[in-house]
Amino acid sequence: KLFICSLFILSTHSISFAQSQRPSTGVLWKISGEQLEQPSYLFGIPPLFCSADDIIFPAVEHAIANTQQLVLDADKDSPEYTVQQQQVALNKSGIDVSAHMSVTEKEAVNKFFTSQFGAGLEQLKVYRPMVLASLISIKQLECQQPVDISAQLVQLAPEKEQEIVGLETLEYQASLFDKISVEEKARSIVKGVEHFEERKKQSKQVFDAY
């Protein structure tokens, strides 16, 4: 019996699907069949949410209580996880995404990060570009302290005597972003700032539907 969590990418296409086809259990799917001795569950979760109570509902708790393994994208109960997370966030290659922005774009992006986080591009360049893009997404949630849903599930696992398994390493996940060109990374950050209000509304629509 497995309880598998799958992160989903925000998309307005999720709205009609979530409302019309899975009204009772959201994106919690039970996997069973004649050739399977025991059922498993697949649970689609956003990386961050404003309240864990809105996601870890009774059906999820029931599924966790009836499985032996919790499978996440990475092994988040590992003692080394936090240190590894900090390491992969660092911009060790020294990529400067701001060098691929126009003067106007750089000013807009710098103003956004300074107003939202109290640090501009010069201070934040110690982090990988994917971290900057993630910070923009976090601000779209409109809540003071976003909750890491997978971390909440990790806390529940010991209570249910579940083994926690990671499908990938943080290093592997970060390497996927490294394959994206620096120009495209710069475009992503600029668009995130330019369309911030629009995407914030879209995020609210998706999470309300979820």
VENGI-V152628 format. One record per backbone hydrogen bond with DSSP energy under -1.0 kcal/mol. CO is the residue of the C=O (numbers start at 0). NH is the residue of the N-H. Records with the same first field share a line. If there is no record, write none. Layout:
CO = NH, NH
//
This chain:
0 = 67, 68
1 = 40
2 = 70
3 = 42
5 = 44
10 = 13
11 = 14
13 = 17
14 = 18
15 = 19
16 = 20
24 = 27
26 = 43
28 = 41
30 = 39
32 = 35
39 = 30
40 = 3
41 = 28
42 = 5
44 = 7
48 = 146
51 = 54, 55
54 = 56
56 = 59, 60
57 = 61
58 = 62
59 = 63
60 = 64
63 = 66
67 = 162
68 = 2
69 = 164
70 = 4
71 = 166
72 = 167
73 = 75
74 = 77
77 = 80
79 = 83
80 = 84
81 = 85
82 = 86
83 = 87
86 = 89
88 = 127
89 = 91
90 = 93
95 = 98
96 = 99
97 = 100
101 = 105
102 = 106
103 = 107
104 = 108
105 = 109
106 = 110
107 = 111
108 = 112
109 = 113
110 = 114
111 = 115
112 = 116, 118
113 = 117
119 = 123
120 = 124
123 = 126
125 = 90
127 = 130, 131
128 = 132
129 = 133
130 = 134
131 = 135
132 = 136
133 = 137
134 = 138
137 = 140
146 = 48
147 = 151
148 = 152
149 = 153
150 = 154
151 = 155
152 = 156
155 = 159
156 = 161
157 = 160
162 = 69
164 = 71
168 = 172
169 = 173
170 = 174
171 = 175
173 = 177
176 = 179
180 = 184
181 = 185
182 = 186
183 = 187
184 = 188
185 = 189
186 = 190
187 = 191
188 = 192
189 = 193
190 = 194
192 = 195
194 = 198
195 = 199
196 = 200
197 = 201
198 = 202
199 = 203
200 = 204
201 = 205
202 = 206
203 = 207
204 = 208
205 = 209
//
